[in-house]
Amino acid sequence: MSARLVLLGPPGAGKGTQATRISERLGVPAISTGDIFRANVAEQTDLGQQAQRYMDAGEYVPDEVTNAMVRDRLGQSDAASGFLLDGYPRTPEQVAELDDILAGAGAGLDAVVEIDADTEEVVGRLLKRAEEQGRSDDTEPVIRRRLEVYAEQTAPLAQTYDARGLLVRVNGVGSLDEVTDRIMQALEPKLDRAEGDAQA
């Protein structure tokens, strides 16, 4: 099945886990920017070396480097018939870049899934995870700030995709299976329509 999807959701909403599960069900690769960064750094590509310099200095990797890595990854053969992007786009500029990448391939997004989670629920999850993994820097004020930054950055993206009729919001509270089933049900009409368009 062909499906080109973006997954949005705050830290702690279970995005990474759901990305893996949804990609397996749809038979498309789950592509996270974290994985792309690690692969490029490990393979010592030009882009990986550029990114490493910023990361070593504790700075954000600039959009042009991230965009180039995503463009390269989406050009690989396993992503030809579809993908699920997790962690990209994060800014309106990256939305424009993704539009450009897909237009170049004569394709477009089928849907954008936003996993909603109650703030208190997410804070609780992340504090528990920090405790289990020994992350002393994940304190409650830090976690709340990360959630604020996410909301500030991502709200405009959700509005953009909503205006295009691509956004589906799914409640991220519940068991893994419940959330996966909710996402699949929400996607069904979008993917059916995309399949119909492809056959027309």
N, C-alpha and C positions, 0 to 999 in steps of 0.2 A: 504494500500500500504506500502511496506517496503522501507524505505529510510534512509540511514545513511549519514548525511551531516555535514560539518563544514562551519561556516559563518565567513569570515574575513572582516575587514573594519576599517578605522580610526575612532577615536572618532568623533561624530557628523555626521557620514554618514547615520544614521538611522538604524543601525544594529539591535538594540533591538526591534524596532517596526516591522521591516521586519521579524525578527526571529519568532515573535508571529504569524504574518499573514501567513508565509510559513508553519509553523508547523500545523496551523489550516487547511490549504488547503490539506496538505499531511496526516493529522491524526497521526502525531508523536509528542512527547513532545519536546518543546523548552527548552534546558537546558543551563542556563548561570552559569558561575562560581560564579558570585555574588549571585545568588539564592542558589546555593549549600552551599556557605559559610554561608549565613544567616540562612539557614535551620539547618545546623550542630551546629551553635552557639546557636540558639534558643532551639534546642533539647538537648543542653549540651552533645553532643556525645564526645568521647575521642578526635576525630579529631577536633571537634569544639572548644574544650577547648585549644588544642594546637594552633589552628589558632588564637584564641582570644588573647593569650599571645603575639603573634607577632604583631597583629593589634593594641593592646593597647599600645605597645611600638613604634608604628608608623613605623614598619618594614614590608618588604614584607613577605608574607607567603611563606615558602620555597617549592620548587617543590615537594618534597616527600609528604608533607601534601596535597597540591593541587591534586597531582596525585592520592593519596589514596582516596580522596573525590570523584573525577571523576570516578574512578574504581568502587567505591561503588554505585554511582548514576546510572552508565550505567548497573550495575548488577540488577537493580530493574525491576520488571515485565513490567512496562509501556514502557520501552526502548528496550524490547526484539526484537520487529520487526522494530525498527528504532528510530532515534532521530535527532535533529538539535542542534549542539553544538555552542554556542556563547561565545567567550572569551577564548576558549581553543581549540587547543594548542596555546601557545604564544611563545614558544622557540623550537629549534630543539630537545632538550631533551624531551620536552612534546610530540612532534610528534612521537618520538620513543616509548614513554610510551603508547600513544594512539594505535599505531600499535600493541603493545604487548597485550593490553586489548582486542582489536578486534580479534587478532589471537587466543587468548584464548577462544573466543566465536565462533570461526570458521567463522568470518565475516570480512568484509572490508568496507572502505568508498566507497560511490557511487559517491560523488562529493564534491568539495570545492568551495564555492561561495565567490568571493572577490568583495565587493561593492566599486567601485571607486568613489571618489568625488573630485572635484577641491578644492585645498587647500584654496583658498580665499573664496569659497562658504562655506566650513566647518568652517573656522574661523568666518565668519559672523554669521552662525547658532549658534555656541557655545557662541559667545559674546551676542547674543540676548537671548539665554537660560539662561546665567549667570545673565543677567539683570532681566529677568522675575522671576528667582528663588532666586534672591538676593545672588548669589555666588560671593562674592567680591574677592575670590582667583583665579577665572577664568579670569585672565587678558590676554590681547593679547600675551605678551611674553610667559606666562605659557602655553597657548593653542598651540602656535607654537612649543614649546619644546615638548609637549605631542605628537604632530603630527610627529615630527622628531624621537622621541623614537619609536613610532609605526612603522614608515617606516624602521628604523634600525632593529627592532626585527622581523618584519613580512615579509620583503622582502625575506629572506632566506626560510621562510615557503612556500610562494607563489611559489618560484622557485622549491622547492622540490615537491610540489603537481602538478605543471605544468609538470615537468619531468615525473611524473607518469600518465599523461593524465587525471588528475582529476579536474584541475582548470578551472573555468569559471569566466570571469570578466564581471561585469555588471555596467553600468553607474548609479550612485545613485542620479543623479540630476533629479528632476521632481516631479510630485505628488506621493503620497503614492501608489495609484493604478497603476500608470505607472511603478514605480520601481518594485512593486510586480509582475506585468505581465511580465516585462523583465526577472526577476529571474526565473519565472515558465517556460518561453519559453526557456531560456538558459539551464534549468535543464532537460527539456523533453527528449532530446536524451540520456543523461546519465542515467536517470531513466528507460527509455524504454530498454536500453541495460542491465541494472542490472536486470530488470524483466525477460528479455529473458534468461539471464544467470541462474537465479534462477529456471526457468522452464526446462532448458536443462538437 
